[in-house]
Each structure stands twice: as C-alpha cells, then as structure tokens.
C-alpha cells in the first residue's frame, strides 16, 4: 500500500540505525502524528558478532557496514529529507574500537553517529512503543543483537530503565546451548526482577517479531500483522520453549522464519521465556514501533504528540487528507453523540473508533464502485496505521466496508468472526451505514450536515432536518439509507421536520 500523496503539512524524515546486528535506513513521511514508512532497507552486518569474545567490532561487519553506509549517504543526498537522524546502539557503544569506528564513518560517509547510552536506547524504544500504541502500559523490552533494554511505562511516559547484556551476540550464539543461555538470562534478570515485575510486556526487536510470526502460523491466526499481536503467558512460554528446542535444520524448514535471523532466534526465545517466568508476565504484546519511531516521535512538537495516531492516520490514509479531516470531523460531530447512547462494544474506545471511522468516509472514492467495498476492507485491515489493536483494526475495516456496502457482511467471514464477536460485528455494520447516511444526506458537504440531526433512541432512530432544508436533505435515497441503519440497529425510523436550527435545540425525552 502506498502512503498518502504529499501535502503542505507533510514532512519527510530519514533514520539511520547502526545496530549490533543490522544497519538500516528508513525513510518516513510524517503527516502530523501519523508515520508512514516509504522506504526501508537493512543490511545484516553483524557488527556485534565478536563482542563476547574480543570486545571489539567484527572486522567483516565493519566492512559490510561501511559499504551500506556509503550507499545510504547517496540515497539521503538524492532524497533530501527535511530531518535526518543517525544513531548507533549497543555494539558501537560497548566495543573498545567503537569510537574509532564512528570517526571512520564520519570521514568516509559524512554521518556523525549519535552513540546512544543504554538509558537513551531504552527511553527511545519506550517512546517508540508509545508512538505506536499510546495506551501501552507495563514494561517495554527491546532485544537487539547485543543487549536487552527494559523500561517501565508510567502514566503514558517512559520510567526507569535498565540495559542487560542479553542480546544473542552478547550471549554467544554458536553453538547454541539453551541451558547455558537460560542460566545467563536468570543471572542478569534475577537481581532486577522485583523492581521490573509487571503483567504486560511490549516486545520490540526483529527476533521477537519472528517468534511472534511463527506463533501466528502455529495457531492458525488469520491476520498476518505483527504490530499489536498478543500472546498470553501460556502461549509465549509454549512458543519460546518450542523454538529453543529446535535444531537449526528444523527451524530452516518452518515457513515464515527469517533465514537471516535464524542464528539469534533460539537465544531470543530463551530470554523471552526467562522474562515471562521471572517477571510474572501475563501478556506479551508485539510492537513494530521502537527506537527509530521513538527518535521521530521525540522530535515532534507537543501539539503533534498530543494527537491520536489512529484518528490522524485514518485522516491521512485517503488521497485528500484535508477533505477527509473536514468531512470526517463533521461526521463525527453529527453521529458521535447518537452512537454514544448505545451500549459500548469497546469500553473507553468507542468514541475514538467512531472518530477514526468517520475520517475514512472519503477513503476509496477513487476506486471502482463495483469493487470499492472489498478493496477498502482489505486496505484498512492491513494499513500501516498505529494506535489500534487487532480487534479494533478489524472493526474499522468492517465499518469502512459497511460505509460502501451496508447491507452485506464483510468478506472473509471466518477471519472477521475470529477477531470480532457478534455485537462488535453488528456495530461496525451500523457505524458504516450511519457514515453512508451522513455522506449521502449531505452530498459529502460538511456544511449541510449542520442542518440535520440524527438521534438514536431505545426503540427508534430519529432523522430530522430544518424546515427549509428538509426537501433538500430528506430525499428518497436518504430515507433508504436511514432505513438500512434503523434495521441494523433493530429500531424503527422516524423522520421529522424541525421549525428551528438543529444546533440550537435541546434533545427531546427518549422513547
């Protein structure tokens, strides 16, 4: 899926991340609070491969990294992003020749690497998790090639953090000895276990993402998106133990496991197993956001950071973000209070999901009308938008489908049923039908919505228009759309002509 077309308020940024295992360049488009990845290239240099034995960067890794960095310099010079961040983490920080490496990088490529301390690395990883899921709580664990950073989340902000030498390179990955790795993990985690004990672990890092994708396949999970994928305690322990007991040949035969990360996967599994056991973790939530996104999010203004990533991401998803926001905001005002009277299906999140769905009202306008509903469903379901879990993602996809085909059930009914119960499926259809009603009533003109009012009562829905506007707004198609909504909510439709402006009237008593 492509990112939205550029607009005046969009900013391009690049993050260069020199890690213990990989050297990566990512180009982002920042659309307010929304982050879009537009280019992502990594090279597995293995800079930290020799740290455990020599204390120095791997010579071959240095050569591979410098070749990659010269290429990345050319890409950045050609693209000219407005912001460039260049950071190095544990391997460069801990290696005795790390400073010399940084000088060579600057001399040969012009990049002045910011070598992050362990505390900084932990903090930026935690900020990245919050950028992708603002409601995250508990503990962030970022497993890199040489180290594990653990950071508490306290009231929506990073708290205390610690760096532990538990990356695969620090543990010594070859030959793999599960018992030895487990003893090392217990030795490092044991002294901090009481201080960092919590119920939820937000897991960051490529090895853990691969572990989660393997669990998806083992469990027949229908949505192949790792961000916000959840495993309960038993599932996390089961898949970790399974991986730690497999030979390299067995792992190579498993579909979905990255061949280039096979070496580090078993020790990463043992570290996760030890964390879950020692810290009494009850749920592991995967985050595709981490250090790089943390650097970007930390650079945003207070006003940008205060935005909701789901609402702003949905507004930016369409081809015309300014129109999506104007119409979406008007629809949210028009139907938000009506839906607030219904029994919540996502307690404390219903209003955000309504706001996000309204921002998707224009999405798909340029697609073929015969296929629009199906295409929109798939694109919303898999869109790289942060700020939602998998059930919420499916809810929005079904609502977007219902905006274009309210009378039909969304495609892939088995996947939908796996992620949404019957009440949530029905509410998504109703929300989509309400958005369709608002769009058709107003001709997608935000100003016209102010001349009508939607109210949901226990036995009826009331659609009302101001007297002089009633002939314009309450046409045959509008009534048809309103009847569809009423049927989905199990209510009777009533239409009414008001004698005074909708905005100035108080609600009448319910049925």
C-alpha positions in Angstrom: 0.0 0.0 0.0 1.3 3.4 -0.9 1.5 6.3 1.6 -0.8 9.3 1.1 0.1 11.9 -1.5 2.3 14.7 -0.3 0.7 17.8 1.2 1.9 21.1 2.7 2.0 19.7 6.2 3.8 16.5 5.4 7.5 16.2 6.3 10.0 13.7 5.0 12.5 12.2 7.5 15.2 9.6 7.5 16.5 7.5 10.3 19.9 5.7 10.1 20.1 3.0 12.7 23.5 1.3 13.2 22.7 -1.7 15.4 24.6 -4.7 16.7 23.2 -6.9 14.0 21.8 -4.7 11.3 22.5 -1.4 9.7 19.2 0.1 8.5 18.0 3.2 6.7 14.3 4.1 6.8 12.6 7.0 5.1 9.4 8.2 6.7 6.7 10.6 5.8 5.4 12.4 8.9 1.8 13.5 8.4 1.1 15.3 11.6 1.0 12.5 14.2 0.9 9.8 11.6 4.1 8.0 10.5 4.3 6.3 7.1 7.3 4.2 6.1 8.1 4.9 2.4 11.5 3.1 2.2 13.1 0.6 4.4 16.5 -1.1 3.7 18.7 -3.1 6.0 22.0 -4.9 5.8 22.8 -7.6 8.4 26.4 -6.5 9.0 26.8 -8.3 12.4 28.9 -5.5 13.9 28.5 -7.0 17.4 29.2 -10.6 16.5 32.6 -10.8 18.2 31.8 -8.6 21.2 31.5 -11.6 23.6 35.0 -13.0 22.7 37.1 -10.0 21.6 35.3 -6.9 23.0 35.7 -5.3 19.5 33.5 -4.9 16.4 33.7 -7.7 13.9 36.2 -6.7 11.1 34.0 -8.2 8.4 31.0 -6.4 9.9 32.8 -3.1 9.7 33.5 -3.6 6.0 29.9 -4.6 5.3 28.5 -1.7 7.4 30.7 0.9 5.6 29.6 -0.3 2.2 25.9 0.0 3.3 26.5 3.5 4.9 28.1 4.8 1.7 25.0 3.7 -0.2 22.7 5.2 2.4 24.6 8.5 2.1 23.9 8.6 -1.6 20.2 7.8 -1.0 19.8 10.6 1.6 21.6 13.1 -0.6 19.3 12.3 -3.5 16.1 12.3 -1.5 17.0 15.4 0.7 14.6 14.6 3.6 13.9 17.6 5.9 15.1 15.7 9.0 17.9 13.1 9.3 18.7 11.1 12.5 21.8 8.9 12.7 22.2 6.7 15.8 24.3 3.8 16.9 23.5 1.4 19.8 25.0 -1.3 22.0 27.7 -2.8 19.8 29.3 0.6 18.9 28.7 1.8 22.5 30.4 -1.2 24.1 33.1 -2.1 21.7 36.6 -0.9 22.5 37.0 0.3 18.9 33.6 1.9 18.8 34.9 5.5 18.8 37.4 4.7 16.0 34.5 3.2 14.0 32.5 6.4 14.4 35.4 8.5 13.2 35.8 6.3 10.2 32.1 6.5 9.4 32.2 10.3 9.6 35.4 10.5 7.4 34.1 8.2 4.7 30.3 9.0 4.7 29.8 12.3 6.5 27.4 10.7 9.0 28.0 11.9 12.6 26.6 9.0 14.6 25.0 9.7 17.9 26.1 6.8 20.1 23.1 6.3 22.5 23.8 5.3 26.1 21.9 2.3 27.4 19.4 4.6 29.2 18.8 6.6 26.0 18.3 3.5 23.9 15.8 2.2 26.4 14.0 5.5 26.6 13.7 5.9 22.8 12.5 2.4 22.4 9.8 3.0 25.0 8.8 6.3 23.3 8.5 4.4 20.1 6.2 1.9 21.6 4.0 4.7 22.9 4.1 6.3 19.5 2.5 3.2 18.1 0.2 2.4 21.0 -0.4 5.3 23.3 -2.3 3.2 25.9 0.6 0.8 26.4 1.4 0.0 30.0 3.7 -2.3 31.9 7.2 -2.9 30.6 8.9 -2.4 27.2 11.6 -4.9 26.3 13.8 -4.1 23.3 16.0 -7.0 22.3 18.8 -6.1 19.9 21.8 -8.1 18.8 24.0 -7.2 21.8 21.6 -6.0 24.6 18.2 -6.1 26.1 16.7 -2.8 27.3 13.9 -2.9 29.8 11.9 0.3 30.5 8.9 0.8 32.7 5.9 2.7 31.4 4.5 5.0 34.0 1.3 7.1 33.2 2.0 7.1 29.5 5.7 8.0 29.7 9.0 6.1 30.0 10.1 5.5 33.5 13.1 3.7 34.9 15.2 1.6 32.5 18.0 -0.9 32.6 20.3 -2.4 30.0 21.3 -6.1 30.2 23.8 -8.0 28.1 21.3 -10.5 26.8 21.4 -9.9 23.1 22.3 -13.1 21.1 25.8 -11.7 20.3 26.5 -10.9 24.0 25.3 -14.4 24.9 27.4 -16.2 22.2 25.1 -17.7 19.6 27.2 -20.6 18.3 27.0 -23.3 19.3 23.6 -22.7 20.9 23.3 -24.1 24.4 19.8 -23.5 25.8 20.8 -24.3 29.4 23.8 -22.0 29.3 21.7 -19.1 27.9 19.0 -19.7 30.4 21.5 -19.5 33.3 22.9 -16.3 31.9 19.5 -14.8 31.5 18.5 -15.8 35.0 21.7 -14.3 36.4 21.0 -11.0 34.7 17.3 -10.8 35.2 17.1 -12.1 38.8 18.6 -9.0 40.6 16.1 -6.7 38.9 13.1 -9.0 38.9 11.3 -7.4 41.9 11.7 -3.9 40.5 10.5 -4.7 37.0 7.8 -7.3 37.7 4.6 -6.5 35.7 1.7 -8.1 33.8 2.3 -6.8 30.3 5.5 -6.8 28.2 5.6 -4.8 25.0 8.2 -6.7 22.9 10.4 -4.9 20.4 13.1 -6.4 18.1 13.4 -8.5 15.0 14.0 -11.8 16.7 10.9 -11.5 18.8 8.8 -10.4 15.8 9.9 -13.6 14.0 9.0 -15.6 17.1 5.5 -14.0 17.1 5.0 -14.7 13.3 5.9 -18.3 14.0 3.3 -18.4 16.7 0.7 -16.9 14.3 1.3 -19.8 11.9 1.3 -22.4 14.6 -2.1 -21.2 16.0 -3.7 -20.5 12.6 -4.1 -16.8 13.3 -5.8 -15.2 10.3 -4.3 -11.7 10.3 -0.6 -11.6 9.4 0.2 -8.3 11.1 2.7 -8.4 13.9 2.1 -4.9 15.4 -0.1 -5.3 18.5 -0.2 -9.1 18.1 -0.8 -10.6 21.6 0.2 -13.8 23.2 -0.9 -14.8 26.7 1.5 -16.2 29.2 1.0 -19.8 28.2 1.3 -19.1 24.5 4.5 -17.1 25.0 6.1 -19.8 27.1 5.0 -22.5 24.7 6.4 -21.0 21.5 9.6 -19.9 23.3 10.2 -23.4 24.5 9.4 -24.9 21.2 11.9 -22.7 19.4 14.7 -23.2 21.9 14.4 -27.0 21.4 14.6 -27.0 17.6 17.8 -27.6 15.7 18.8 -25.1 13.0 17.7 -27.5 10.3 14.3 -27.8 11.9 13.9 -24.0 12.1 15.0 -23.7 8.5 12.1 -25.9 7.4 9.5 -23.7 9.1 7.7 -21.3 6.8 7.8 -17.7 7.9 11.0 -17.8 9.9 13.6 -15.3 8.5 16.6 -17.3 7.4 18.9 -14.4 8.2 17.8 -14.3 11.8 17.8 -18.0 12.5 21.0 -17.8 14.5 19.7 -15.4 17.0 16.2 -16.8 17.3 16.7 -19.6 19.9 18.6 -17.4 22.4 16.0 -14.7 21.9 13.3 -17.3 22.7 15.1 -18.4 25.9 15.4 -14.7 27.0 11.7 -14.2 26.5 10.9 -17.4 28.4 13.0 -16.3 31.3 11.5 -12.8 31.3 8.0 -14.2 31.4 8.8 -16.5 34.2 11.0 -14.2 36.3 8.8 -11.1 35.9 5.5 -12.9 36.1 4.4 -11.6 32.7 0.8 -12.4 31.8 0.6 -11.0 28.3 3.2 -10.2 25.6 2.2 -7.6 23.0 4.4 -7.2 20.0 5.3 -3.7 18.8 6.6 -2.9 15.3 7.5 0.5 16.6 10.7 1.0 18.6 13.9 3.0 18.7 13.6 4.6 15.2 10.0 5.7 15.7 10.9 6.9 19.2 13.5 9.3 17.7 10.9 10.7 15.3 8.2 11.0 17.9 10.5 12.7 20.4 11.3 15.3 17.8 7.6 16.3 17.3 6.0 19.3 18.8 3.9 18.9 21.9 0.8 19.6 19.8 1.7 16.8 17.3 2.4 14.3 20.1 -0.9 15.1 21.7 -2.8 13.8 18.6 -4.3 10.4 18.3 -2.3 8.2 15.9 -5.4 6.2 14.8 -7.6 9.2 14.1 -4.8 11.1 12.3 -3.7 8.0 10.5 -7.2 7.4 9.1 -7.5 11.0 8.0 -4.1 10.8 6.2 -4.9 7.4 4.6 -7.1 8.9 1.9 -5.9 10.7 -1.2 -7.2 14.1 0.1 -6.3 14.4 3.8 -7.7 17.9 4.2 -11.1 16.8 2.8 -11.0 13.7 4.9 -10.5 15.7 8.0 -13.2 18.3 7.2 -15.8 15.7 6.3 -14.6 13.3 9.0 -14.8 15.9 11.7 -18.3 16.9 10.6 -19.5 13.3 10.5 -18.0 12.7 14.0 -19.9 15.7 15.4 -23.1 14.6 13.6 -23.3 11.0 14.6 -20.9 10.7 17.5 -23.4 11.8 20.2 -26.0 9.4 18.7 -23.7 6.4 18.9 -22.6 7.4 22.4 -26.1 6.5 23.6 -25.6 2.8 22.5 -24.1 0.2 24.8 -20.4 0.3 24.3 -18.7 -2.5 22.5 -15.2 -1.2 23.1 -15.4 0.4 26.5 -13.4 3.6 26.7 -12.5 3.3 23.0 -15.9 3.6 21.2 -15.6 7.3 20.6 -12.0 7.1 19.2 -13.1 4.3 16.8 -16.1 6.4 15.7 -13.8 9.3 15.1 -11.4 7.2 13.1 -14.1 5.5 11.0 -15.5 8.9 10.1 -12.1 10.0 8.8 -12.3 7.1 6.4 -15.5 8.3 4.9 -13.7 9.5 1.7 -11.3 6.6 1.5 -11.9 4.6 -1.6 -13.6 7.4 -3.6 -11.2 6.8 -6.5 -11.7 3.0 -6.6 -14.2 1.2 -8.9 -17.6 1.3 -7.3 -18.3 -2.3 -8.0 -15.3 -3.4 -6.0 -14.8 -0.5 -3.7 -16.2 -2.1 -0.5 -14.0 -5.2 -0.8 -10.9 -3.2 -1.7 -11.4 -0.7 1.2 -11.9 -3.5 3.6 -8.6 -5.1 2.7 -6.7 -1.8 2.7 -8.0 -0.6 6.0 -7.4 -4.0 7.6 -3.7 -4.0 6.6 -3.0 -0.3 6.6 0.2 0.7 8.5 -1.7 2.8 11.0 -0.8 2.8 14.6 -2.9 3.2 17.7 -5.2 0.2 17.5 -5.1 -3.5 18.4 -6.2 -6.3 16.0 -9.8 -6.3 17.1 -10.1 -2.6 16.6 -8.4 -2.9 13.2 -11.0 -5.4 12.1 -13.8 -3.3 13.5 -12.6 -0.3 11.4 -12.2 -2.5 8.3 -15.8 -3.7 8.7 -17.1 -0.2 9.3 -15.3 1.0 6.2 -16.8 -1.9 4.2 -20.3 -1.0 5.6 -19.8 2.6 4.5 -19.9 1.3 0.9 -22.0 -1.9 1.2 -24.0 -1.6 4.4 -26.5 -4.4 3.6 -23.8 -7.1 3.2 -21.5 -8.8 5.5 -17.8 -8.1 5.2 -15.7 -10.6 3.2 -13.6 -13.3 4.8 -16.3 -14.1 7.4 -14.1 -16.6 9.2 -11.4 -14.1 9.9 -13.9 -11.5 11.0 -15.5 -13.9 13.4 -12.1 -14.8 14.9 -11.4 -11.2 15.8 -14.9 -9.7 16.5 -17.8 -11.1 18.4 -21.4 -10.7 17.1 -22.1 -7.4 18.9 -19.0 -5.8 17.5 -19.6 -7.1 14.0 -23.1 -5.6 14.1 -22.0 -2.3 15.5 -19.4 -2.0 12.8 -22.0 -2.5 10.1 -24.3 0.0 11.8 -21.5 2.6 12.0 -20.6 2.1 8.3 -24.3 2.6 7.4 -24.5 5.7 9.6 -21.5 7.2 7.8 -23.0 6.3 4.4 -26.2 8.0 5.5 -24.4 11.2 6.5 -22.4 11.3 3.3 -25.5 10.7 1.1 -27.7 13.1 3.0 -25.1 15.9 2.7 -23.5 15.0 -0.7 -20.3 14.8 1.4 -20.5 18.5 2.1 -19.7 19.1 5.8 -21.7 22.4 5.9 -25.0 20.6 5.1 -24.8 18.2 8.0 -25.3 21.1 10.4 -28.9 21.4 9.0 -29.9 17.9 10.1 -29.8 15.8 13.2 -29.5 12.1 14.0 -30.7 10.6 17.3 -30.7 7.0 18.4 -33.4 6.1 21.0 -34.2 2.8 22.6 -36.9 1.9 20.0 -36.4 4.3 17.2 -33.8 6.4 15.3 -34.9 9.9 14.5 -33.7 11.7 11.4 -34.6 15.4 11.5 -33.9 18.3 9.1 -34.6 22.0 9.4 -37.8 23.1 7.8 -36.4 25.0 4.8 -33.7 22.3 4.3 -36.0 19.2 4.7 -36.9 18.9 1.0 -33.2 19.1 0.1 -31.9 16.7 2.7 -34.6 14.2 3.2 -34.8 12.7 -0.3 -35.7 9.2 -1.3 -32.1 7.9 -1.2 -31.6 9.5 2.3 -34.6 7.7 3.6 -33.4 4.5 2.1 -30.1 4.8 3.9 -31.7 5.7 7.1 -34.0 2.7 7.0 -30.9 0.5 6.5 -29.4 2.0 9.6 -32.6 1.5 11.6 -32.8 -2.1 10.5 -29.2 -2.8 11.6 -29.9 -1.2 15.0 -33.2 -3.1 15.4 -35.2 0.1 15.6 -37.9 1.9 13.7 -37.1 5.0 11.6 -38.9 8.3 12.2 -38.3 11.4 10.1 -39.1 14.9 11.2 -39.1 18.4 10.0 -37.9 20.9 12.6 -39.0 24.5 12.9 -35.7 25.8 14.3 -32.0 25.2 13.5 -30.8 21.7 14.7 -27.8 23.2 16.5 -30.0 25.3 18.8 -32.4 22.6 20.0 -32.1 20.5 23.1 -32.9 16.8 22.8 -36.4 15.7 23.5 -37.0 12.9 26.0 -36.2 9.4 24.8 -38.9 6.9 23.8 
